[in-house]
């Protein structure tokens, strides 16, 4: 299942949809809610760990689809023939997307 962690960061996870709010909360840096059950706390902790891995450089937000992936995966998932058929994105259109990603990281810290 694909989850929106922030406006421009997606992640694929098997975490149940009932716990996505706790996952987003952990990724955004909010404290855990003491009334949460163990499953929601685990989702929150997973989100927190993903944020820390992103800051350390162990995970990255892939530019092609805004997915949070391990740094070793980078752009490997795209087929080489797909790269040739995609129209190039002009730097003028690419900059606002990257600016939002950078601001999103600083906003949550």
C-alpha positions in Angstrom: 0.0 0.0 0.0 1.3 3.5 -0.9 1.1 6.1 1.9 1.5 9.9 1.7 4.0 10.7 4.5 4.0 14.4 3.5 2.7 16.4 0.6 5.5 15.2 -1.6 6.9 12.1 0.0 5.3 8.7 -0.6 6.2 5.3 0.8 5.1 1.7 0.1 4.3 -0.1 3.4 2.3 -3.1 4.7 1.1 -1.0 7.7 -2.7 -1.0 8.1 -4.5 2.1 7.0 -5.8 2.6 10.6 -2.3 3.3 11.7 -1.2 5.7 8.8 -1.9 8.8 10.9 0.6 7.5 13.6 3.1 6.7 10.8 2.8 10.3 9.4 3.1 11.7 13.0 6.3 9.9 13.6 7.8 10.9 10.2 6.9 14.5 10.9 8.5 14.5 14.3 5.5 14.8 16.5 5.6 13.0 19.9 3.8 9.7 20.5 0.3 9.8 21.9 0.2 8.0 25.2 -3.3 6.7 24.4 -2.2 4.8 21.3 -2.2 1.0 21.3 1.0 -1.0 20.6 0.3 -1.2 16.8 0.0 2.6 16.5 3.1 3.2 18.6 5.0 0.8 16.3 3.8 2.7 13.2 4.8 6.0 14.9 8.3 4.5 15.7 8.7 3.3 12.1 7.9 6.8 10.8 10.4 8.2 13.2 13.1 5.7 12.1 12.4 6.6 8.4 12.9 10.3 9.2 16.2 9.6 11.0 17.4 7.3 8.1 16.5 10.1 5.6 18.5 12.7 7.6 21.5 10.2 7.9 21.4 9.6 4.1 20.4 5.9 4.5 17.1 6.6 2.7 16.4 9.1 -0.1 13.3 10.5 -1.8 13.4 9.2 -5.4 13.1 12.1 -7.8 11.1 10.2 -10.4 8.1 9.3 -8.2 8.8 10.9 -4.8 9.0 7.5 -3.1 11.0 7.1 0.1 13.5 4.3 -0.7 16.8 3.0 0.7 19.7 4.9 -0.7 21.0 1.8 -2.4 17.9 1.7 -4.5 18.2 5.2 -6.0 17.0 5.2 -9.6 17.6 1.5 -10.1 13.9 0.6 -10.2 13.4 2.5 -13.5 14.1 0.5 -16.6 16.8 2.0 -18.9 14.3 2.0 -21.8 11.9 4.1 -19.7 14.5 6.7 -19.2 15.0 7.1 -22.9 11.3 7.5 -23.7 10.5 10.0 -20.9 10.5 13.7 -22.1 13.1 15.7 -20.2 11.8 18.0 -17.5 13.0 21.5 -17.9 15.0 22.9 -14.9 12.4 25.6 -14.5 9.7 23.0 -13.7 12.0 20.8 -11.7 13.1 23.5 -9.2 9.8 24.0 -7.4 9.4 20.3 -6.7 12.9 20.1 -5.2 12.4 23.2 -3.2 9.2 21.8 -1.7 11.2 18.6 -0.8 14.0 20.6 0.9 11.5 22.8 2.7 9.5 19.8 3.9 12.6 18.3 5.5 13.5 21.5 7.3 9.9 22.2 8.3 9.6 18.8 10.1 12.8 19.1 12.0 
